[in-house]
Amino acid sequence: MDIKEKIEELRAELHRHNYNYYVLNAPEISDKEFDDKMRELQDLELAHPEYKDENSPTMRVGSDISKNFTQVAHKYPMLSLANTYSESEVTDFYERVRKALNEDFEICCEMKYDGTSISLTYEDGKLVRAVTRGDGEKGDDVTDNVKTIRSIPLVLHGDNYPSSFEIRGEILMPWEVFEELNREKEAREEPLFANPRNAASGTLKLQNSSIVASRKLDAYLYYLLGDNLPCDGHYENLQEAAKWGFKISDLTRKCQTLEEVFEFINHWDVERKNLPVATDGIVLKVNSLRQQKNLGFTAKSPRWAIAYKFQAERALTRLNMVTYQVGRTGAVTPVANLDAVQLSGTIVKRASLHNADIIEGLDLHIGDMVYVEKGGEIIPKITGVDKDARSFMLGEKVRFITNCPECGSKLIRYEGEAAHYCPNETACPPQIKGRIEHFISRKAMNIDGLGPETVDMFYRLGLIHNTADLYELKADDIKGLDRMGEKSAENIITGIEQSKTVPFERVIFALGIRFVGETVAKKIAKSFGDIDELQQADLEKLISIDEIGEKIARSILLYFSNESNRELVGRLKEAGLQLYRTEEDMSGYTDKLAGQSIVISGVFTHHSRDEYKDLIEKNGGKNVGSISAKTSFILAGDNMGPAKLEKAKKLGVTILSEDEFLKLIS
């Protein structure tokens, strides 16, 4: 046997043993025998670099060479799931699916593992790229770090997998590894990780992959994407993926009825506490990929899947004091400072009290023993007071403050809102810094090198007072500042300059107009040619835009009625930001459906519902959810609901098939 054959034989053998140990949990050889074979392969590869392979088992040890991560666009956006917290909400989801599909369907129930999302791409049976979720549209390339995770195959088994596909899952740090890591950090007097999710996420973003290898991360894969998948069933595809070498949870169950779904939920609400990794709920997915496509997506999440979050754990601890935080919109949030308590795998010392009404309703006093929960097991909140535990040592009653804790301005409360606000938009430091931090964030202008600490330093030194000031900074202004070398200064200035290419919709979002999130910003960008048109729009024009109601419209009008905001926008225009739609943004748009209100109903063949909604908007039409006398026509697929069909006939509304609609806009 020649050297090349020996190397390939050792690689294949080690891949197999690795799979047996980390995925099947059924090792065939001892640890020492495995290590001996690994050392033999390492020595051969070192002596014969001409046979290097990026997917060799030796790549799992990681490298101590630091490298920056590059961002990669996702082929398929990584959307988040809508959350539910009650059985009635699960029932509502099930009924929505039943009515929309109007045919039999199955629900795949999976554990919702509490880790960090990852997207893995395989070509010709080999791992070629691993990308974090990021902002859902693009993430960081962490391939070298992921190769150190032994439960993720570098080379697949068999030969019946697609030539190119993507598989998604969750990277986790098992409880046992997490606790050992924190014991080591405690011994070195280093800050502890708050929970396994944070530990896994932080580890995955380390620059040194050899340290990542030492952290013993694990992974469960749960979603297959591609053009030539083996089955229409999501569950069946996962079973095939398991044969290729992926670690697929064997707890996943396919359910035919709502009763079976609840059996699964109720069983794992108790048994999850015995699992080796953190979980925080159950994911429910329509099993058929064809049905998934027809159900489509909302702006933020798929309509064919939902996450049921387990009820929060509760702990009792002491309230020591209440402090107040001011956000970028001026909203003042009371925060309870507590004796540290363990809750859902994290140490909790602070909890939100939300607003004055919550404080009054709880009848809080300093020194009270309070019940703390984690809403959705993420954000701690106080839900009650153990009044029986009160003693004569009880402190004063907690009353909401009347003045801003930062600038001293008298707080105001708008009619119909629970929050109190500081009205001093132009001179209250947290509001100013908060708006700048929002502006530079990844989903907005995405300015590299800038973060909250840097913004705070620039503001304190008088270098910036608003977002437009960023575009007047020079490298000479900031180099030499605290922890700011010449290279860091140049990177920040480069990042600011590159932000001028950010598209119109994200610039609108970056402005921080109250109630204008990412989705609304996209709608606005599609409806106006530039920022001047938006500034001149009246209430009627704004409300006519899909998904913009009176509340959002009045907020936009209020923003542009402020002279300082108009001045700011003017300076951003002068700086060269894309406060207009480009030709690329406009490509594919027509007015063929201008002024028409269209209802979509049924199951489609050529495109998904979401794709049809986009086509309607791109051709000037408006998507509406219900049939009325004002409906222009119904785009109907198979299995259109009988109630909608009857209403359409009664009102005389035209019904178009897929082919008729596509011909209309062709």
N, C-alpha and C positions, 0 to 999 in steps of 0.2 A: 504493500500500500504506500503510495507516495504522500508527500507532506500535505498537499491540497486535499486529498481524499481523507486523510486523518483529521485535518481541521474541520472539514464539513461533517464528518461522522461525529466528532465530539460536540459540535454545535447542535446537531439534531438530537443527540442523546441528552444534552443538558437542557434544551428546550422542553423535551418530554418530561424529564425529572422535575423541572421547575413547575410545569403544569400539574403534575401529579401531587406535588407538595402544596402549592399555594392556591390552586383552584379546586382540585378534587379532595385535598386533605388526606391523600393516601400515598405516602412516600414508598418507593420501592428500594431505595438504598439509604445508607446512613448519612448523616451530615458530613462526616469526615470523608466518605467516598465521594460525595458531591464536591466538596471543597478541593479534593485532590484532582478531580477531573477538570475543575475550573482553572486551577493553577497550571495544569498541563496545557490547556488551551491558551491561557494568557501567555505562557512562555513561547508556544509555537507562533502565535500571532505577533509577538514582539520580534521574534527572529525572522519572520516572513511577512513584512508589512505589505507586500504586493497582494496578499490575500485578505486585506482589510474588508470588513463588512459592518455597516452601521447598525445592523440588527443582530449582531453576535451577542450571545449571552454575557460576554464580558463587558458589554456596554452598561449593564445593570449596576456596576459598582460606582458609576458616576465619575466626574472629573472635578479637580479642584481649580480649574481655570474659570474665572468669572467672565460672564458675558451678559450684555444687555438683551432684553427681550424685544423682538420685533412684533408689530401688530399685523394680524392676518384677518381678512374679511371672511365671515362665515358664508359658505355656499347656501345654507338654509339658516335663516335667523333663529337664534336661540331665545325664544320667548319664555316668559315666566308663566306659571299656571295661576288661574283664579283660585282663591282659597275659600273654603267653607269650614264652618265650625259646629254645625248641627246636622242631625239626621234629616230635618225638614229641608235644609238647603241641598243635601244630597238628593233627596226625592225630587226637588225642583229641577236639578240638573238632569236627572234621569228622564223626567217628563218632557223637558225641552228637547232632549235628543230624540225621544220617541215620536213627538209631534213633528219634528223637523224631518226625520227620516221616513216615517210612515211605512216602516218595514221592520222585520225582526232584526235584532242586534245583540251583540254580546259585550260585556264590560270586563276588561282585564284589570284586576286589582293588584297593586304592587306596594311594597313598603316604600315610604318616602324617606330615603336615607338623608341624614343631615350632614352633608359634607360640602364640597365645592365642585361645581359642574365642570365637565370636560368633554370636548369633542375630539374623537380620534378618527383619522382618515387612513384607510388601508388601500394600497394599490398592489395588484398581483400578489396578494397574500402577505404583504409586509407593511408594518407601521411606517408611515411617511411623515405624519404630522399630528401633533397634539396641541389643541388651542383652548384656552380658558373661555368662559362665557363672555367676559368683558361687559360691553354695553348691549349685548344681544346681537349686534350687527358685525362687530369685530372684537377679537380678543388677543391675548398674548400667546405667542408661540413658545410653549414650554416642553417641546419634544424631548430634549435631553433629560430633563427632570423626570418626565413620565416614564422614560425607558428604565429608570431605576425601580419602578414599582413592579414587583415580581408577579403580581396577579394579572398584569396586562400583557398579552402575548405580543412578542415582537415579530414572530413568524407564525402564520396560521396553520392549523392541521387540515388534512384532507385537500380536496381540490374543487369542491362544489360551491365555493363562495364567489360572489360577483367580482369582476376584475377590479372594480373601484366602488367603494362605499364608505359611508360614515357611520360610526356608532357612538352614542352618547351615554354618559353615565355620571357617577358621583365618585369622587376621590375622597377617601375617608381615613381618619386616624382612629384605629380601634381604642376602646376605653383603656385597655391594659397598657398599650403603648403610650397613650396620652398621660396616664397617671405616672408612669415611670419617667417620662420626659419632664413632667412638672416636679417630681421628686429631685431629679438632677438639677433643675433650674433653682429650686429652693435651696439646695446644698451650696450652690454657687452664689446665692443671694441675688439672683436675677428675677425680673418680673415674671410671674406665672402666666401661662396661656389661660384665657377665660373659659374656653370650651374646645372640644375636639374639632369642631368646624373651623374655628379661627386658627387652630394649630395646623390643620391640613392645608388651609388656604395660604397661610404664611409660609409653610414649608415649600409648597409648590412654586412660590415666587422667589425662593432663594436663588442667588446668583451662582452658588456653588453646588453642583449636582451631587458631589460626594457626600455633602451633609444631608441632602435630600434622601440619598440612599440609606443613610444611617437611621432615618426617622421611621422606616418600616410602614410606609403608607399602603393602603389597600384600595380596591376599587370594585364597584358593582356596575355593570353595564345594563342599560334598560331601554334603549331605543335605537332602532336600525333605520338608516335613510339611504336611499340610492335609487337608481333607475331600474335595476334588474334584481330586485329582492326575490327570494325563493317563494314567498307566500303572500297572500292578501292579508292574512291574519298577523297582527302585531305579536301576539303570544307565540304563534307558530314560528315566526321569524327569530324570536329570542331563543327558542329551543334549537333551531338550526345554528344560531351563533354560538351556543354552548358547545356544539359539536366541533366548531372551528377553534375552540380553545379559550373563549371568553368566560369570565366569571359572571354568571347570570344567577340571580337569586332564585333559590328553589322554593321560596315562600310565595311566589307569584301564583295567582289563581284566576281562572277564567270563569266568569259568572253568567248565568242565563237569566237570572231574575234579580229584582231589587232586594228581595229577602236574602239571597245568597250574598249580595254585597254587604248588607248589614251584619251578617254572620261573620264575615271576614274582618270587618271593622271592629266589632265588639271583641272578637278573639284577640286581635293584636293590640288593642288598647291596653290589655293586661299583660300579655306575653312579651311585648316589646322590651320591657324592663330586663328581660333575661338575654337579650341579644348582645353580641360582642361589640356592636357599633351603635352610634346614636341614630335614632329615628325620631321624626316629629309628626308623622301622619301617614296617610294612605293616599296613593295616587290612583284615580279611576280613569281609564281610557277606553273609548270605543275601540273594539278590537280590529274591525275591518279597516284596512287602509283606504279602500274605495269610499267607505262611509265617512272616514275622517276627512278625506278630500272634499266631499260634498258638504260637510258641516262647516268646514273652513275655519277662519280665525276672526277674532275681534282685533282692534288695534294693538292690544297688549298680550292676548293669550288665545290658545286654541279653543274652539267651541266643543271639541270632542274629548276634552280632558279636564279634570278638576282635581284639586288637592284637598282632602279632608284632613284638617289639623286636629290632633288630639287635644282634649281639654287640658288646660294649663295646670301645672302643679302649683300648690299653694304652700307658703311658709309663713311663720309668725316671727316678727322681729320688732325692734324698738325704733320709733321715730325720734331722731335727735334734733333736727332743724329743717326748715324749709328755705330754699334759695330760689332765685328767679332768673330765667334765661330769656334773652331777647333775640328773636330770629330775624332773618333778612327782611321779612314783611312787616316787622314791628310787633308781631304777636309775642306776648309775654307768657312763658310757660313756667308754672311752679314745679319745683323738683324736691322730692322728699329725700333727705339724707338719713341713711339707716345704719344700724348695726349690721355688719356683713353677715349674709346668710346664703347657704347653698340652695340653688333652685334650677332644676332642669339642666344639670351639668355645668352651671356657671356660678360664680361668686357675685351676688347682687349687693351693692352698697347704695344705689340711688334708684329712684323710681319716679315716673311722671305722675303728677297730680292733675294734669290737663288744664283745668280752669277753676275759676272762683266757685262755680256751682258745685263742682265735685268736692271741693274742700268743705263747703258749707254742708253738703249732704252727708259727709262722713263725720261731721262734728269733731274734727281733729284737734288734739292738744299735743303740745310738745311733751315727749315722754310716753305717749301712747304705745301700746303693743298693737301693731297693725298686721293685717294679712296682705301678703304680696303674691301676685301671680305674674306669669309672663304671657301677655296676649299673643296667641299663636306661638308661644314658647320663644319669643324673640324680645319683645319690649316689656320690661317690668312695669307693673302698675299696682297701686294700692286699691284693694277691693273692699276692705272692711276694717273695723276696729274691734278689738277684744275689750269691750267696756267693763267686763267683770274683773279685768286685771288692773283697773285704775286704782291708784292709791292717793293718799293725802299729799304725796310728793309731785303730783301731776303739774306740768308746766302750763303756760298760758295758752289760750285758745288761738288756733292758727287763723289769721284773717288775711285776705288777699291785699296786696299792697295797692296804694293809690297813685304812686309816682314811679316813673321808669327807674330801675336800679342803676342804669348806666348814665343817663343824661339828666335825670330829675324831672323830665316833662310829665305833666298830668296825663294819666292814662285815659283812654276813651274806649267805649264799648259800642260797636255798631248794632243797630236794631236787628234782632233775629240771629245774632251770633253769640257764641258762648265765650269767645276769647276776648281779652283786653289787649289793646294796642297802644304802642307809643307812637304818636303822630309825627314825631320829629325825624322825618325821613332823611333830611339833608345834613343833620349834625349828630345823630345818635350813632356812635362808633360800631356797635354790633350789626346794625342794619346796613351801614355802608360796607363794612368788611364782608358781611354775609352776601350782599349783592355781587360783590367782586368775586367771592369764592364760587358763587353759583355761575357767574359768567365764564370763569376759566375752567369749569368742571368738564369731565370727559364727554358727557352727553351734550354739552353746549359748545364752547369754543375750543375745548380740549388743548389748553396751552401747557405744553410740557415744561417741567422745571419749577412751576409755580404751585404752591400749596398753601393751606391756611396759615402756617407759621411764617412763610415768606411774605404773604399778603399782610399779615399783622405787622411784620417788621417794616415793610415799605410804608404802611399807613402811619405808624408811630413816628417814622423819620420824616414824614411830610412829602414823600416822593409821589404818592398817589392819594387822591381823594375820591375818585370814581373810576369806572371802567375805561373811560376814554383816556385817562392819564396813562394807562399802560402803554398806549401806542406812541407816547412821547418819551418813553424811557430810552436811555442809551446805555450801552455796556459800561461806559466810564462812570455812569451814575451809581451803579450798583456793585461793581467789582471792588473788593476790599472791605465790603460790609461783613458783619459777623457770619462766619462759615460760608462766605461767598467768594470763591476764587474766580480767576479770569475765565476759566472754562465754563463754570456754572453760570456766570453772568452772560456769556455768549450764547449758551444753550437757551436761557430764558428769552433773550432778545430774538433768537431764531424762532422759538416757539410762538412768540407774539406775532412775528412777521408771517409765519405759516398759517396762523389762524385767519388771515385775511382771505383764505381760499375756502373757508367753511361755508356751506350752502345757506341760502336765505332762511330756510325753515329753522335751522339750528341757531342762527343769529336772533331770530324772533324769540325763540325759547330762552336764549341767553340773556335777553333784556330783563327777564324776571318780572314780567307783567303778571299781576296776581291772577290766579286761576288758569293761566295759559301754560299748560304742560306740553310735553312733546307732541302728543296727538293733535291737540288744538293748533299748535304752531304749524304743523304740516298742512292742516286744513286752510289756515290763513295764507300760507305761502302759495298754495295752489289757486287761491281766490283773488290775490292782488299782484299786480306786476312789480310793485316796489313799495318801499316803506312810506313814500309820499302818499300813495293811494290809500294805504292803511290809515295813515294819520287823518286823512280827509273823509274817511268813511263815517256814515251816520249810523244810528242805532238800527234802522230798518235793514240797511245793507249788511251789517254784521250778523244780525239774527237770521238772515236768509242763508247763511253758510251752514252746511251740515255740521251738527254737533255743537254749535254755538248758540246758547240760550241767552236770555236777557241778563243773567248774572255775569256771565263772561263778557258779554258785549259792553255792559256798563263799566266793567273794570278796565277794558281797553280804552274806552272813551275817557275815563278818569285819568289814566296814565298819560295820554297825549294832551290832556287839558293842562297838565303841569308844565310850566315854562322850563324848569330845570331839566325835565325829561326830554323835551323837544330839543333843547340845547345839546344835551348829551348825545342824542341820536344824530344831530347835525355833525358833531365832532367825529362820531364813529363813521359817518359817511365820508367825511374828509380824509379820514385815516385809510380808507380803501376797503372797508368791509363789504361783503356781498349783501347789501340791503336791497336786493332786487332779484328777480328770477332770471336765470341765464337761459340761453337757447337750449342747453342740455335739459334744464328743468322743464322746459316747455315742449320738448319733443314728444310726439304722439298725442298731443292735445288737439281736439276739434270742438266745434259748437253744434255738432249734429243732433245732440239731445238737449240743447239749451232750453231752459225753462220747463223741462219735463220732470215729473215726479214718478219714480219707478219702484215697484215692489218686486222682490225676488222671492220665488217660492218653488219648492220641490228639490229633486235630486238631479244633478247635471252630469253630462258625459264629457264635453269638450274642455270645460274649465271648472274650477271650484267656485263657490259662491263669492269668496273674497276677490277672486280674479275678475268676476263679472262686476262686482261693486266698483273695482278700480276702473274697469272699462267704461262704466256708466259715468263716473266722475271725470275721467279723461276726455269724454266726449260731451262734457258740459251738463250732464244730467244730475239729478239729485236722488239719492237712495232714501226711501221711506219704509217704515216698518209695517204699516197697516194700510189696508185698502179703504179708500174714501172716494167721494165723488170727484175729488181733485186729482186722483191717480191717473196718470197719462196712459200707462199700460202695465201689465204684469209680465215679467220674464219668467216663464214657467218651465220647469223640468219635469221629470217623471214623479209620480206620487205626490202631486200637489194636494195639499190638504182640502178635504171636501167642503169645509166651512168657508175657506177662502174662495174656492171655485164658485160656490153658491152666491157669495156676496158679490163677486165680480160680475156674475150674470145678472144679478138683481140691479146693480148700478150701471150695467152696460159698459164695463171697463174692458178694453181690448186685452186679449191674451196672446203673447208671442212665444213661439218655441225658441229653443237655442239657435237653430239654424236661421230662423227668420230674424232674430235679433242680430246675429253676426252679419247677416246680409245687410241689415239696416245701417250698421256702422262701418261696413267694410270700405 
